Amino acid sequence: MKIVTYILEVLIMFAKELVHDGHVRRFSVSDAGQEGWEVRVEEDAAVVRRLCYTDWHRVERALGSITLEVQALVSNGWQDRTAH
């Protein structure tokens, strides 16, 4: 029996995790290989947005939106739990 191990290497370009009153929101932008870049937003255990872009300018716009959303959440008491 042959066992094959695959190592999945993902380049995370942006990651932010915020917490508030027992809830968690995660934001990430990562390299998705042939698909381009994956922009992902999670709330607690659910993925609420997952988009793949092949155009880097769209990724930049999505990242701008995420940055504004993160700033608004922090202004409303969410704490940054991203590893530094």
Secondary structure, 3 states (H helix, E strand, C coil): CCCCCCCCCCCEEEEEEEEECCEEEEEEEEECHHHCEEEEEEECCEEEEEEEECCHHHHHHHHHHHHHHHHHHHHCCCEECCCC
